[in-house]
Structure formats: C-alpha cells, structure tokens
C-alpha cells in the first residue's frame, strides 16, 4: 500500500507488511494509494530528497535569517504603521469603537443586573402581555442593529477612503521593494 505522497506504507514489518495476511483478510492491493491527508503529516519533509538526490531542507530558517527582500518588505510595513496617515485611521477607529463598546456593555450589564435584582420591575406590564423585561430585551436587539449600522456608516464616511489609500500606498511600496514590474 502507498501513502498519499507515493511512499510505501508498512514496508515488510508487522501485520500490514505480510502479503499473505493482506490477501487472506481482503485488504487492498499494493496498487491502491492511501488518500488520508493527515498520513505522514508529522514526518513530511524529513529524509526527503529532491530530484538531484540531495536532501531537502526540512526546517525553515530561523526568524533572524531573512532574505534581503523580506527584510525590506517588513521595513515598509513598519514605516507605514508609524506614518501619520495610519495613526489617523487607527485613532478614528478607536474614537468610535471604544465609546460604542463601553456604552453597549453598560447597557447590557444594566439590563442583566436589573433583570436579576429587580424582577418586579421587569415584570411590570406595559401593554397587555408586553412587560418592561420584554421591551428591554427587544431593546438589546435594536441597539445591536443600530450600533452595527452606525459602525458601518462611520467606517464608510470617515475611515474607508483613508484606509484604502493607505493600503494602495503600502502595496506600491512593497512592489517597489520586491522589484515587481507592475
């Protein structure tokens, strides 16, 4: 039997290696490939040889051993992260998200605390079978949708264009560093 990478499985040792045992128990023939994608996953690359017979490098290089192009591309991203445009996009994001999350969490925790500590208030009828607890629970859904809409609108009006320009500039800079012809 063969593994998915073409190497023989169980080459003569144990139960799988015995041809007569395989034939007696109806196991598949040697022509069939083993299609388990996780088979040999831990050992892939170890002891492999390339087309010239030389052993293939099984371990990737350490972090400090980068090629010149990788180092320059990394420097481009660090430079962009330190740029005023990037900091402005991040601050616009934070100015919306931090207060929005704080208000929403306070509203949610307030709802939970009120529901557990003041069940009489939450059970107070508003109109027929509708009570304060039901309205507050539906208010949670409503505020979730409103916050999502406000976030999308804020992103569209105040961050997306600047972030897109920043992304475009970053792509251009990394293309120049790599030497691509585009």
C-alpha positions in Angstrom: 0.0 0.0 0.0 1.2 3.6 -0.6 0.7 6.8 1.2 -0.7 9.9 -0.4 2.9 11.1 -1.2 3.8 7.8 -3.1 5.9 6.2 -0.4 5.2 2.6 0.6 3.4 2.1 3.9 4.4 -0.8 6.2 7.4 -2.0 4.2 7.6 -5.6 5.5 7.2 -5.1 9.2 4.2 -6.0 11.2 0.7 -7.0 10.0 0.5 -4.7 7.0 3.8 -5.9 5.6 2.7 -9.5 5.3 1.5 -10.2 1.7 -0.3 -13.4 2.7 -2.1 -11.7 5.6 -3.3 -8.9 3.3 -4.6 -11.4 0.8 -6.2 -13.5 3.4 -8.1 -10.7 5.0 -9.2 -8.9 1.8 -7.0 -5.9 2.3 -6.4 -3.7 -0.8 -3.7 -4.5 -3.2 -0.3 -2.7 -3.5 -1.6 -0.6 -6.4 -4.0 1.3 -4.3 -3.0 4.7 -2.8 -3.7 5.7 0.7 -5.7 9.0 0.5 -5.6 10.2 4.1 -4.3 13.8 4.0 -3.0 13.6 7.6 -1.0 10.4 7.0 2.7 11.2 7.3 1.9 14.9 8.1 4.2 14.9 11.0 7.1 13.3 9.0 6.7 15.2 5.7 10.0 16.6 4.6 12.2 14.6 6.9 14.7 12.5 4.9 13.2 13.5 1.6 15.4 14.0 -1.4 14.9 16.4 -4.3 15.3 15.5 -8.0 19.1 15.7 -7.8 19.4 13.3 -4.9 20.4 16.0 -2.4 18.4 16.1 0.8 15.7 18.7 1.1 15.9 21.3 3.8 13.2 20.2 6.3 13.3 23.0 8.8 12.5 26.6 7.7 15.1 29.2 8.5 15.0 31.0 11.9 13.5 34.4 12.2 16.8 36.2 12.1 17.8 34.6 8.8 15.6 36.5 6.4 16.4 37.3 2.8 17.0 41.0 1.8 13.6 41.4 0.1 11.8 40.1 3.2 13.6 42.5 5.4 12.8 45.4 3.2 9.2 44.5 2.9 9.0 44.2 6.7 10.5 47.7 6.9 7.9 49.1 4.6 5.1 47.8 6.9 6.8 49.2 10.0 7.2 52.5 8.2 3.5 52.6 7.2 2.5 51.6 10.8 4.4 54.6 12.1 3.1 57.0 9.5 0.7 59.8 10.4 -2.0 58.5 8.0 -2.0 55.1 9.6 -2.2 56.7 13.1 -5.1 58.9 12.0 -7.0 55.9 10.7 -6.4 54.0 13.9 -7.4 57.0 16.1 -10.6 57.4 14.1 -11.4 53.8 14.7 -10.7 54.0 18.4 -12.7 57.2 18.8 -15.8 55.4 17.6 -15.3 51.8 18.9 -14.1 52.4 22.5 -17.1 54.6 23.5 -19.5 52.5 21.5 -18.4 49.3 23.2 -18.4 51.0 26.6 -22.0 52.3 26.2 -23.3 49.0 24.8 -21.6 46.9 27.6 -23.0 49.3 30.2 -26.5 49.0 28.7 -26.2 45.2 28.5 -24.9 44.8 32.1 -27.5 47.2 33.3 -30.2 45.0 31.6 -28.8 41.9 33.3 -28.4 43.4 36.7 -31.9 44.9 36.6 -33.4 41.6 35.4 -31.8 39.7 38.3 -32.1 42.2 41.1 -35.5 43.8 40.2 -37.7 41.1 38.8 -40.8 43.0 39.9 -39.8 46.0 37.8 -39.1 43.8 34.8 -42.5 42.0 35.2 -44.4 45.3 35.3 -47.0 45.3 32.5 -46.7 47.9 29.8 -49.5 46.9 27.4 -51.3 43.6 27.7 -48.8 40.8 27.8 -45.9 43.0 27.0 -43.8 43.9 30.1 -40.7 46.0 30.8 -38.4 43.0 30.5 -39.6 42.1 27.1 -39.2 45.7 25.9 -35.7 45.9 27.4 -34.8 42.6 25.7 -36.0 43.8 22.4 -34.1 47.0 23.0 -30.9 44.9 23.2 -31.6 43.6 19.7 -32.5 47.1 18.5 -29.3 48.7 19.9 -27.2 45.9 18.4 -28.6 46.7 14.9 -28.3 50.4 15.5 -24.6 50.1 16.6 -23.8 47.9 13.6 -25.4 50.4 11.3 -23.6 53.3 13.0 -20.3 51.5 12.8 -20.7 50.7 9.1 -21.7 54.3 8.4 -18.7 55.7 10.4 -16.3 53.4 8.6 -17.7 54.3 5.2 -17.6 58.0 5.8 -14.5 58.5 7.9 -12.1 55.6 7.5 -12.6 53.5 4.4 -11.2 56.0 1.9 -8.1 56.8 4.0 -7.6 53.1 4.8 -7.9 52.2 1.1 -5.4 54.9 0.1 -3.0 53.6 2.8 -3.4 50.1 1.6 -2.7 51.2 -2.0 0.4 53.1 -1.0 1.6 50.1 1.0 1.1 47.7 -2.0 3.0 50.1 -4.2 5.9 50.4 -1.8 6.2 46.6 -1.3 6.0 46.1 -5.1 8.9 48.6 -5.5 10.9 46.8 -2.8 10.4 43.4 -4.4 11.2 44.8 -7.8 7.9 43.7 -9.5 7.3 45.2 -12.9 3.6 46.1 -12.3 
